[in-house]
Amino acid sequence: MIAEFRHQSEAFGNRELRLALMDEQGIEAALMYPASAHDIEYEFADDVEAMYANIRAFNRWIYEAIGYAHDNRMFLPPYLSLADVDLAQRELEELIETGAPMLQIKSGHAHGGRANPFGGRSPADPIFDPIWSRVNETGMRLCVHLGATDYQKYGSDWSENPDLTFGQFSNFQWMMYWGDRPALELTAGLILQNFFGRFPNIKVCLSEMGAVWVPYCVRKMDHSYMLGRRSAFGKLDRRPSQIFREHFVVAPYPEENVQRVVAEIGIEPLVFGSDFPHGEGLAYPAGYVDSQLSSFSDQDQRRIMRDNMAKFLRLTA
């Protein structure tokens, strides 16, 4: 088994070997996140110029080495920071010009800008509307992946060290600031702050953040809506749970109880995800069907394993 994994590892940085490995694993197409991009904003939070220089270099590397949608099988989303609206627009136009079908942003709140680099703003804040108008116009997909945020700063209110990073997190910090809370707040911010009322063409994929938080988030958003709580940026025209089903896809971790999530949000937002060789990945992806989806119909298994993501990627049948 170790020898086989070592053989597979040769494909991680080579486009053609990766395609061959996908064939071996029975993967028709996949959304892939090249390493390191998720941490750029965190590492360069107080140096916006350096942040965008690194982002431009990263995106250029993806484009030249692999492509953003090679052979309609390998989909690699370039990165976009919202730290500076003008620089973000400039980078976005370059991505549009080079044919990127999607882009990715950080999880949680957006960067607070030069005047507040260790603060934050909602990605749904109207200050970013010029950016999202172009994304909405082009039909680009929006992707979000687990990565470094500054959410540990909130640990100072709970007697935790706010200066620790992921590898040093306590159990409390890992639970509260790595994954679930940034994903929950981003989802709630986009929906409850009427992001999709303004930009109805944008679809969002949440990757490697699990799905156990989703039923709670959807119920609480609906509860807020039914209580008549107003949105800061325009009135919602339907229940948040409906907006979630129409605009989001989310990948559960392999060990999570999929039935509970489906009972709350239905089949449509669920997509299969694996991050092998990381611990939350599967070396044999097809095994997920028997281990977690055996109680579902063949049609629903196909939706989770293929069709929902194919729709997000706009692949033909």
LINDA-V39243 format. One record per residue. N is the residue number from 1. RES is the residue in three letters. PSI is psi as a letter, one per 30 degrees, with the letter a starting at -180 (NA if undefined). D_CENTER is the distance of its C-alpha to the mean C-alpha in Angstrom with 2 decimals. Layout:
BEGIN
N/RES/PSI/D_CENTER + N/RES/PSI/D_CENTER
END
This chain:
BEGIN
1/MET/e/30.80 + 2/ILE/e/30.30 + 3/ALA/e/31.88 + 4/GLU/e/29.57 + 5/PHE/e/26.45 + 6/ARG/e/28.05 + 7/HIS/e/28.63 + 8/GLN/e/25.01 + 9/SER/f/23.96 + 10/GLU/f/25.93 + 11/ALA/f/23.43 + 12/PHE/e/20.40 + 13/GLY/g/21.51 + 14/ASN/k/23.43 + 15/ARG/e/22.28 + 16/GLU/e/25.19 + 17/LEU/e/25.28 + 18/ARG/e/21.61 + 19/LEU/e/22.47 + 20/ALA/e/25.50 + 21/LEU/e/23.61 + 22/MET/e/21.28 + 23/ASP/e/24.59 + 24/GLU/e/25.93 + 25/GLN/f/23.03 + 26/GLY/g/23.17 + 27/ILE/j/19.76 + 28/GLU/e/20.23 + 29/ALA/l/16.97 + 30/ALA/k/13.56 + 31/LEU/k/10.26 + 32/MET/k/10.72 + 33/TYR/j/9.50 + 34/PRO/k/12.82 + 35/ALA/l/13.69 + 36/SER/f/14.30 + 37/ALA/e/12.16 + 38/HIS/f/9.98 + 39/ASP/f/13.41 + 40/ILE/e/15.13 + 41/GLU/e/15.00 + 42/TYR/e/16.20 + 43/GLU/e/18.90 + 44/PHE/h/20.17 + 45/ALA/e/19.77 + 46/ASP/g/23.51 + 47/ASP/i/24.00 + 48/VAL/e/22.17 + 49/GLU/e/24.21 + 50/ALA/e/23.37 + 51/MET/e/19.66 + 52/TYR/e/19.80 + 53/ALA/e/22.22 + 54/ASN/e/19.88 + 55/ILE/e/16.98 + 56/ARG/e/19.54 + 57/ALA/e/20.82 + 58/PHE/e/17.52 + 59/ASN/e/16.72 + 60/ARG/e/20.36 + 61/TRP/e/20.30 + 62/ILE/e/17.56 + 63/TYR/e/19.56 + 64/GLU/e/22.87 + 65/ALA/e/22.20 + 66/ILE/e/20.09 + 67/GLY/l/19.12 + 68/TYR/f/15.95 + 69/ALA/i/16.89 + 70/HIS/k/19.77 + 71/ASP/g/22.04 + 72/ASN/h/19.45 + 73/ARG/e/18.28 + 74/MET/j/16.14 + 75/PHE/j/13.21 + 76/LEU/j/12.07 + 77/PRO/k/9.99 + 78/PRO/l/12.03 + 79/TYR/k/11.14 + 80/LEU/k/12.37 + 81/SER/k/13.64 + 82/LEU/g/15.22 + 83/ALA/e/17.98 + 84/ASP/j/20.59 + 85/VAL/e/20.63 + 86/ASP/e/23.19 + 87/LEU/e/21.65 + 88/ALA/e/18.23 + 89/GLN/e/20.19 + 90/ARG/e/22.10 + 91/GLU/e/19.17 + 92/LEU/e/17.59 + 93/GLU/e/21.00 + 94/GLU/e/21.18 + 95/LEU/e/17.94 + 96/ILE/e/19.41 + 97/GLU/e/22.72 + 98/THR/g/21.48 + 99/GLY/g/19.83 + 100/ALA/k/16.09 + 101/PRO/f/14.68 + 102/MET/l/11.17 + 103/LEU/l/9.67 + 104/GLN/k/6.86 + 105/ILE/l/7.44 + 106/LYS/l/7.73 + 107/SER/l/6.98 + 108/GLY/a/10.26 + 109/HIS/l/12.95 + 110/ALA/l/13.54 + 111/HIS/k/16.27 + 112/GLY/f/19.68 + 113/GLY/l/21.42 + 114/ARG/e/24.45 + 115/ALA/f/26.59 + 116/ASN/i/24.24 + 117/PRO/f/22.08 + 118/PHE/g/21.60 + 119/GLY/b/20.98 + 120/GLY/l/18.26 + 121/ARG/l/17.79 + 122/SER/k/15.67 + 123/PRO/f/13.43 + 124/ALA/g/15.58 + 125/ASP/k/18.73 + 126/PRO/f/21.12 + 127/ILE/f/21.54 + 128/PHE/g/18.41 + 129/ASP/e/19.69 + 130/PRO/e/21.16 + 131/ILE/e/17.84 + 132/TRP/f/16.19 + 133/SER/e/19.51 + 134/ARG/e/19.29 + 135/VAL/e/15.79 + 136/ASN/e/17.16 + 137/GLU/e/20.34 + 138/THR/f/19.02 + 139/GLY/g/16.65 + 140/MET/k/13.75 + 141/ARG/l/10.40 + 142/LEU/k/7.48 + 143/CYS/k/4.11 + 144/VAL/k/1.88 + 145/HIS/l/3.71 + 146/LEU/k/6.84 + 147/GLY/a/9.53 + 148/ALA/k/12.70 + 149/THR/l/13.33 + 150/ASP/g/16.84 + 151/TYR/f/16.71 + 152/GLN/f/19.55 + 153/LYS/f/21.81 + 154/TYR/f/22.14 + 155/GLY/f/23.78 + 156/SER/f/26.96 + 157/ASP/f/27.63 + 158/TRP/h/27.71 + 159/SER/g/29.98 + 160/GLU/l/27.20 + 161/ASN/j/27.05 + 162/PRO/f/24.41 + 163/ASP/f/24.79 + 164/LEU/l/23.53 + 165/THR/l/20.38 + 166/PHE/e/18.26 + 167/GLY/f/21.01 + 168/GLN/f/23.57 + 169/PHE/k/21.93 + 170/SER/l/24.28 + 171/ASN/e/23.45 + 172/PHE/e/23.08 + 173/GLN/e/20.70 + 174/TRP/e/18.54 + 175/MET/e/18.42 + 176/MET/f/17.92 + 177/TYR/g/15.85 + 178/TRP/i/13.62 + 179/GLY/d/10.57 + 180/ASP/e/11.98 + 181/ARG/e/13.44 + 182/PRO/e/10.82 + 183/ALA/e/8.37 + 184/LEU/e/11.62 + 185/GLU/e/12.82 + 186/LEU/e/10.00 + 187/THR/e/10.26 + 188/ALA/e/14.01 + 189/GLY/e/14.35 + 190/LEU/e/12.96 + 191/ILE/e/15.07 + 192/LEU/f/18.10 + 193/GLN/g/18.49 + 194/ASN/h/18.89 + 195/PHE/e/16.14 + 196/PHE/f/16.38 + 197/GLY/e/20.13 + 198/ARG/f/20.21 + 199/PHE/i/17.64 + 200/PRO/f/18.01 + 201/ASN/f/16.79 + 202/ILE/k/13.14 + 203/LYS/k/10.76 + 204/VAL/k/7.09 + 205/CYS/k/4.96 + 206/LEU/j/3.35 + 207/SER/k/4.36 + 208/GLU/h/7.39 + 209/MET/g/7.84 + 210/GLY/a/10.49 + 211/ALA/g/11.96 + 212/VAL/f/15.25 + 213/TRP/f/14.44 + 214/VAL/e/13.68 + 215/PRO/e/17.43 + 216/TYR/e/18.53 + 217/CYS/e/16.14 + 218/VAL/e/17.23 + 219/ARG/e/20.84 + 220/LYS/e/20.98 + 221/MET/e/19.61 + 222/ASP/e/22.22 + 223/HIS/e/24.81 + 224/SER/e/24.33 + 225/TYR/e/24.61 + 226/MET/f/27.74 + 227/LEU/f/29.31 + 228/GLY/g/29.24 + 229/ARG/k/27.09 + 230/ARG/l/26.50 + 231/SER/k/23.42 + 232/ALA/f/23.75 + 233/PHE/h/22.89 + 234/GLY/l/24.48 + 235/LYS/k/25.40 + 236/LEU/k/23.16 + 237/ASP/g/24.88 + 238/ARG/l/23.65 + 239/ARG/k/22.28 + 240/PRO/e/18.75 + 241/SER/e/18.36 + 242/GLN/e/19.28 + 243/ILE/e/16.83 + 244/PHE/e/13.97 + 245/ARG/e/15.46 + 246/GLU/f/15.85 + 247/HIS/f/12.58 + 248/PHE/k/9.77 + 249/VAL/k/9.09 + 250/VAL/k/8.05 + 251/ALA/j/9.25 + 252/PRO/l/12.03 + 253/TYR/l/13.41 + 254/PRO/f/16.57 + 255/GLU/f/18.89 + 256/GLU/l/17.74 + 257/ASN/j/20.01 + 258/VAL/e/18.51 + 259/GLN/e/21.62 + 260/ARG/e/21.09 + 261/VAL/e/17.68 + 262/VAL/e/19.16 + 263/ALA/f/22.20 + 264/GLU/e/20.34 + 265/ILE/f/17.87 + 266/GLY/a/19.35 + 267/ILE/e/18.36 + 268/GLU/e/16.56 + 269/PRO/f/13.00 + 270/LEU/k/13.14 + 271/VAL/k/12.13 + 272/PHE/k/13.34 + 273/GLY/k/11.41 + 274/SER/k/13.32 + 275/ASP/h/13.15 + 276/PHE/k/16.90 + 277/PRO/g/18.80 + 278/HIS/l/16.83 + 279/GLY/f/18.25 + 280/GLU/g/15.46 + 281/GLY/l/16.03 + 282/LEU/k/18.87 + 283/ALA/f/21.50 + 284/TYR/i/22.64 + 285/PRO/e/19.71 + 286/ALA/f/22.16 + 287/GLY/f/23.56 + 288/TYR/e/20.75 + 289/VAL/e/22.63 + 290/ASP/e/25.81 + 291/SER/e/24.41 + 292/GLN/f/22.10 + 293/LEU/g/22.69 + 294/SER/f/26.47 + 295/SER/f/27.15 + 296/PHE/l/25.35 + 297/SER/l/27.21 + 298/ASP/e/26.91 + 299/GLN/e/25.39 + 300/ASP/e/22.63 + 301/GLN/e/22.01 + 302/ARG/e/21.65 + 303/ARG/e/19.21 + 304/ILE/e/16.83 + 305/MET/f/17.54 + 306/ARG/e/17.66 + 307/ASP/e/18.24 + 308/ASN/e/15.17 + 309/MET/e/12.97 + 310/ALA/e/16.02 + 311/LYS/e/16.09 + 312/PHE/e/12.56 + 313/LEU/f/13.64 + 314/ARG/h/17.04 + 315/LEU/l/19.06 + 316/THR/l/22.60 + 317/ALA/NA/24.00
END
